[in-house]
């Protein structure tokens, strides 16, 4: 997997990242932790070191599961997340 420097961080990450909007599920199906772990393991085996997530993905299950997975694999991944959709005063909230 090709690597490149992520912005001004100086950190090398995979050119291909894993988007986790539907991590561990198919649209409309309940969240499946075991499937999420299989996806994360496959990404790691493929050399993916960049993961994108958000607080609203799968009702927070995406971030929770990624956190659980990376705690067992410290230093292997660079995680980006978005926040604010649930936050008071965030987009669409008054």
PyMOL commands that set and color helices and strands:
alter all, ss='L'
color gray80, all
select helices_A, chain A and resi 33-45+57-71
alter helices_A, ss='H'
color red, helices_A
select strands_A, chain A and resi 3-5+12-14+17-19+50-54+78-82
alter strands_A, ss='S'
color yellow, strands_A
deselect
rebuild
show_as cartoon
